């Protein structure tokens, strides 16, 4: 069944009927009062309960904090309060019907006058559960709106939106844009994603798990979770080992949200046939969907993922698991560093080169010259969160190009790979590793002709 548009006779008639009913009733939500009286609205209490039931929220929400974005008359806010939650209701207008219901129910729900783009964790905090029902198609920037929702959510968000199809999950993601009143004659309806587009938006916005919970009258329901499922008790595979995590744009362990930076994560895992949906990265305690997975051979993998919205600035720990393993070791990244953070990563206390080897055959204290000449060093003393651009490898009077800086192992040792120019003459060279203004004691290596 195709969705209705403003020019369709059936749509026009139905819209007029709904507006007439709403005008006569004055309420969009039906509200049940403590004495059993019901204020009738366009949607009955049974319809509203059925809509909420799709998301599988528990009956007992004591100790939980809930945010209801687009509260309107407030039925969902008051229902969350009835279940024991502390609730904040948000809308772009404070309706008199909400105030009246709030008074009649003796409610303690807090109301905030705002749109979704003005909300932030710094302004109103974070919430265990966020309701985002019937709002998405009313905003011009739907993906940004979902990112804001994700940043406010610590556990689960319930998203319900108009969609342009009947829930075809196999369809390619696409979205219609309504410049004026093309959708049922309303000028505040901006977008019509199909169902697969809505799910893709939720994943891209930063949610780890996105579950389609059904569709009714062209309105899809989606459960969005910030965390991956629990680790398996008896994993079928060993945990991966993360060897490095850097900014995909700069190659450093520092990420800036102003640039929409992605993390490139390097790890080792036994399976040779991993798929993108089987790799589960976590940053700062929140799961995040990977957008790229590549196999580098010899058990080495690279995945790229975005930063989970709302984790804040500073040091965050990153780890990875597969759907059949436990989590890997955790390595640090630095997000939006302060000037104090920048000072902390600028210098090393002391550097020590523990191993020097050819990057191709691992022969100690030498490197074979040629087109693919590479030197691998193991260095102790580089800061825990380091900028690769601050690492220097000098052989004689030549500075080599540093192409890889690993995460630190348990002893604080990092692997540094540097390319050796093909025009270096064979012979013995004094080698020094530098980080910032600190240099290691010199060591000797031999450059061997191929």
Secondary structure by P-SEA (a helix, b strand, c coil): ccccccccaaaaaaaaaaaaaaaaacccbbbbccccccccccccaaaaaaaaaccccccccccbbbbbccccccaaaaaaaaaccbbbbbcccccaaaaaaaaaacccbbbbbcccccccccccccccbbbbcccccccccaaaaaaaaaaacccbbbbbbbbcccccccccbbbbbbccccccccccccccccaaaaaaaaaaacccbbbbccccccbbbbbbbcccccccccccccbbbbccccccccccccccccccccccccccccccccccccbbbbcccbbbbbcbbbbcccccbbbbbcccccccccbbbbbbbcccccccbbbbbbccccaaaaaaacccccccccbbbccccccccbbbbccbbbbbbbbcccccccccccbbbbcccbbbbbccccccccccbbbbbbbbbccccbbbbbbbbbcccccccbbbbbbbcc
